[in-house]
Amino acid sequence: MKKSIVLALVFLFYFLMDSFFACAQNRKTNPFKMVEVPDSINLKLALITYKGYNDINSNKGMYILNLQNPKDLDFKDGIYSFRGFGPHFPKKIFIFNNGRLFIFENDGAFNPKAVIKEFVKCFDYLDLTNDQLIKYSKIITNYLEDEKGNNYGREIKNRP
């Protein structure tokens, strides 16, 4: 009886250690579970996000998520959100389609009407299909709903 309990504990210990090291290895490769975009695109996003900051390059940290499927970390045609590291950076969006990129200048927290206007321009610029238009419209609506009421600390920052 004691032998089986000891064997079960040893097995449990090895199982937990293996799981721990597998999780640790995954965190090293992509610790925040974000989409890794090509350096050229990351640089464009960083230039918008960190405007006015010194030392902007393609390695500048960005949170990038796939808005169609947040668990999908592969970069491909689709709609994505991005923001800089830190709580004061508003979340913005971009669409990548057939090798072309459209970055929305406005964000949903402060100018949702402009986001919709930009989407209309994006539709023509990227030559999106009707299916993409419908799918992305739903995603942008959800994005705007999520961003409604966020102030990203601007009210505190602007106090006298």
C-alpha positions as CSV (number, residue, x, y, z in Angstrom):
1,M,0.0,0.0,0.0
2,K,2.7,2.5,1.0
3,K,4.7,1.5,-2.1
4,S,1.8,2.4,-4.4
5,I,1.2,5.7,-2.6
6,V,4.9,6.6,-3.0
7,L,4.8,5.6,-6.7
8,A,1.7,7.7,-7.2
9,L,3.4,10.7,-5.6
10,V,6.5,10.3,-7.6
11,F,4.5,10.0,-10.8
12,L,2.4,13.1,-9.8
13,F,5.7,15.0,-9.0
14,Y,7.2,14.2,-12.5
15,F,3.9,15.1,-14.2
16,L,3.7,18.5,-12.5
17,M,7.4,19.3,-13.1
18,D,7.0,18.4,-16.8
19,S,3.9,20.6,-17.1
20,F,5.7,23.4,-15.3
21,F,8.7,23.3,-17.6
22,A,6.5,23.1,-20.7
23,C,4.6,26.2,-19.5
24,A,7.8,28.0,-18.8
25,Q,9.1,27.2,-22.2
26,N,6.0,28.5,-23.9
27,R,6.2,31.7,-21.9
28,K,9.8,32.2,-23.2
29,T,8.8,32.0,-26.8
30,N,5.7,34.2,-26.5
31,P,5.1,35.2,-22.9
32,F,2.1,37.4,-23.4
33,K,0.3,35.2,-26.0
34,M,0.4,37.9,-28.7
35,V,0.5,37.7,-32.5
36,E,4.0,38.2,-33.8
37,V,3.9,40.4,-36.9
38,P,6.8,41.1,-39.3
39,D,9.2,43.8,-38.2
40,S,8.2,46.1,-41.0
41,I,4.6,46.1,-39.7
42,N,5.6,46.3,-36.1
43,L,7.6,49.4,-36.9
44,K,4.6,51.1,-38.5
45,L,2.5,50.3,-35.5
46,A,5.2,51.5,-33.1
47,L,5.6,54.8,-35.0
48,I,1.9,55.5,-34.5
49,T,1.7,54.2,-30.9
50,Y,4.8,55.8,-29.5
51,K,4.7,59.0,-31.5
52,G,6.9,61.6,-29.8
53,Y,9.0,59.0,-28.0
54,N,12.7,58.6,-28.6
55,D,14.3,55.4,-29.9
56,I,11.4,53.9,-31.8
57,N,12.4,50.8,-33.8
58,S,10.9,47.5,-35.0
59,N,11.6,45.9,-31.6
60,K,9.4,48.4,-29.7
61,G,6.9,46.4,-27.6
62,M,3.4,46.1,-28.8
63,Y,0.3,44.1,-27.7
64,I,-1.1,42.7,-30.9
65,L,-4.2,40.4,-30.8
66,N,-6.3,38.7,-33.5
67,L,-9.8,40.1,-33.1
68,Q,-11.4,37.3,-35.0
69,N,-9.8,34.6,-32.7
70,P,-7.7,35.9,-29.8
71,K,-6.2,32.4,-29.4
72,D,-4.8,32.4,-33.0
73,L,-1.3,33.7,-32.8
74,D,-0.4,33.3,-36.5
75,F,-0.2,36.4,-38.5
76,K,-2.3,36.3,-41.7
77,D,-5.1,38.2,-43.4
78,G,-7.4,39.5,-40.8
79,I,-8.3,42.3,-38.3
80,Y,-6.1,42.9,-35.3
81,S,-6.0,45.2,-32.3
82,F,-2.7,46.8,-31.1
83,R,-1.5,49.0,-28.3
84,G,1.7,50.0,-26.6
85,F,2.9,48.5,-23.3
86,G,1.3,50.3,-20.5
87,P,-2.3,51.1,-19.4
88,H,-2.4,54.6,-20.9
89,F,-2.1,53.4,-24.6
90,P,-5.6,53.2,-26.2
91,K,-6.3,50.1,-28.3
92,K,-6.4,50.7,-32.0
93,I,-7.0,48.3,-34.9
94,F,-5.6,47.4,-38.3
95,I,-6.5,45.1,-41.1
96,F,-4.1,43.1,-43.2
97,N,-5.4,41.7,-46.5
98,N,-3.5,40.2,-49.4
99,G,-0.2,41.7,-48.3
100,R,-1.7,45.2,-47.9
101,L,-2.1,47.0,-44.6
102,F,-4.6,49.6,-43.4
103,I,-4.0,51.1,-39.9
104,F,-6.8,53.0,-38.4
105,E,-5.7,56.4,-37.2
106,N,-8.5,56.8,-34.6
107,D,-9.3,54.6,-31.7
108,G,-12.7,53.4,-30.5
109,A,-12.4,54.9,-27.0
110,F,-12.2,58.5,-28.1
111,N,-13.5,58.7,-31.6
112,P,-15.8,55.8,-32.6
113,K,-17.5,57.7,-35.4
114,A,-14.1,58.3,-37.1
115,V,-13.3,54.5,-36.8
116,I,-16.5,53.7,-38.8
117,K,-15.5,56.4,-41.4
118,E,-12.1,54.9,-41.7
119,F,-13.6,51.4,-42.1
120,V,-15.5,52.6,-45.2
121,K,-12.2,53.9,-46.7
122,C,-10.5,50.6,-45.7
123,F,-13.1,48.6,-47.5
124,D,-12.2,50.2,-50.8
125,Y,-8.5,50.5,-50.2
126,L,-8.0,46.8,-49.4
127,D,-10.6,45.7,-51.9
128,L,-12.4,43.6,-49.2
129,T,-15.0,41.0,-50.2
130,N,-18.6,41.3,-49.1
131,D,-18.1,38.4,-46.7
132,Q,-15.1,40.2,-45.2
133,L,-17.1,43.4,-44.9
134,I,-19.8,41.7,-42.9
135,K,-17.4,39.8,-40.7
136,Y,-15.2,42.8,-40.0
137,S,-18.2,45.0,-39.3
138,K,-19.3,42.7,-36.5
139,I,-15.8,42.6,-35.1
140,I,-15.4,46.4,-35.2
141,T,-18.8,46.8,-33.5
142,N,-17.6,44.5,-30.7
143,Y,-14.4,46.4,-30.5
144,L,-16.3,49.7,-30.2
145,E,-18.5,48.3,-27.5
146,D,-15.5,47.1,-25.5
147,E,-13.8,50.5,-25.8
148,K,-16.9,52.5,-24.9
149,G,-16.2,54.4,-21.6
150,N,-12.4,53.7,-21.5
151,N,-10.4,56.8,-20.9
152,Y,-6.9,55.3,-20.5
153,G,-6.0,57.7,-17.7
154,R,-6.5,60.8,-19.7
155,E,-9.0,62.3,-17.2
156,I,-6.4,61.8,-14.4
157,K,-3.5,63.1,-16.6
158,N,-5.4,66.3,-17.5
159,R,-6.2,67.3,-13.9
160,P,-4.6,70.5,-12.6
